Amino acid sequence: MGVVTGTATITNTTFPTTNSYRRSGRKSATLRWTISMVYCAPSTDDVILVNNALPTNANAGTDINQCNISSFTLAGNVAVTGSGLWTVVTGTATITTASVRPVV
């Protein structure tokens, strides 16, 4: 097994079920597994490892208590990685703008 593109560390390059490690960050690496034999062409297959960043921790803001007002302004945090989406978990409500564009 060898690294074709990107960067990765392979624990044991001759063992079929070895471990591979990539540093954090949104990057990929392509690894190639090769089986060969004397007098024959080798057989190869590639695997792509993609290390995605975790989404931003969601914070819906503080609880809101108001009297006799039917409109609420929600104050969730902005997603640095990923995208945000409001959903109704209990009760009934209409959400006018439920999501924000995904962050890539």
Secondary structure, 3 states (H helix, E strand, C coil): CEEEECCCEECCCCCCCCCEECCCCCEEEEEEEEECCCCCCCEEEEEEEEECCCCCCCCCCCCCCCCCCCCCCCCCCCCCCECCECCCCCCCCCCCCCECCCEC
